[in-house]
Amino acid sequence: MNLIGEHTDYNGGLVLPVGIDLETRVWLRFRTDRMVRGASREHGEVREKLDAPPTGHWLDYARGVARELVSDGRIPARGFDARVETDLPVGAGLSSSAALEAAFALALLSAAGSPIRSEERPALARLCQRAESDFVGVPCGLMDPYAVLCGRDRCAILLDCGSEEAASVEIPGDIEIVVFDTGVTRELREGGYAQRRDECERALEQAAVALARPIESLSSLRPGDLGAVGGRVDPIVFRRTRHVVSENARVREFAARIRAGDRGGAGKVLFASHESLRVDFEVTIPESDALVEDSRDLPGCLGSRMTGAGWGGCTLHLVSAGSAEAFSAQLATRFEARFERAPRHWIAKPAAAASVLETSP
């Protein structure tokens, strides 16, 4: 789950994801042919050849990872049987696809007798990103697979998606993270996400013209550059640019405030992030806006924002330790009064990176 830093990853910027204690589990064994058979408790059984083109089923994520590992010479070019179970809500902005890819990557390597070393995990995260982008067809960033594969217990990862430099930010024990699912799922392969990426590409081109210098990424811009860019680029493009530049600054500030023990200041940064996503990037929905706004005056609430790409999914709420259950009950009541349905919600506990489980189905 990303604490802050939304739509900055594919713009070469800063993100602050944290592993959480929801799980995707894969049991796997190789076959002697090239058939891939996957059984999901949640989504049924799918069969497809390893080398077949993508079909739009969930098994594409597994086959994409397998094809990348075969190409790298890490596993044999054989099919496999797999069973999958997960308690992650799909389409809720909690990295369910990255969790699936990472689980399959670790299971395939383990079954092939090629376990992954800790120093190889960043490269494995890049492999999972390629599988989703090149095979599945979702133009994702590095953040999600990196967080799933490289996280540390009780810590978020301050990741520079341009340089891939990373540092740990310990989550203090006197705060808790509450997650609310809006109940509105989104599909990244549909228009909104790709459109925002296209708009950011246009923003990069137009900003370079306005500043009369090459620009490596939108994240290389600083707040002082916005004055020179504004008025000389398309208004929509400018708002997208302003979000990326300001969001990178908010990631730095949030991490600094958490490290300094300034819980209230960190919470205000979360509220500001949501407002930028609502106004400048235009990816929030009425349900996420209501959850954030209705949480402001509840006892124990430090800050809130949507998390994930937007157009649905979840909100996260930073609350004082010991107040999470009462906070959740009150916010759920307010949501149900507005939308006439009870929202799914839970307390998310920071967790360590994905690992191999020596067990049987």
Secondary structure as UniProt FT lines:
FT   HELIX           9..11
FT   STRAND          14..15
FT   STRAND          17..18
FT   STRAND          24..30
FT   STRAND          35..40
FT   TURN            41..43
FT   STRAND          44..49
FT   TURN            50..51
FT   HELIX           59..71
FT   TURN            72..73
FT   STRAND          80..86
FT   TURN            90..91
FT   HELIX           96..111
FT   TURN            112..113
FT   HELIX           118..120
FT   HELIX           121..130
FT   HELIX           131..136
FT   HELIX           143..150
FT   TURN            153..154
FT   STRAND          155..160
FT   TURN            161..163
FT   STRAND          166..170
FT   TURN            173..174
FT   STRAND          175..181
FT   TURN            188..189
FT   HELIX           191..211
FT   HELIX           218..220
FT   HELIX           223..225
FT   HELIX           226..229
FT   TURN            230..231
FT   HELIX           235..260
FT   HELIX           263..279
FT   HELIX           286..295
FT   TURN            296..297
FT   TURN            299..300
FT   STRAND          301..307
FT   STRAND          314..320
FT   TURN            321..322
FT   HELIX           324..339
FT   STRAND          344..348
//
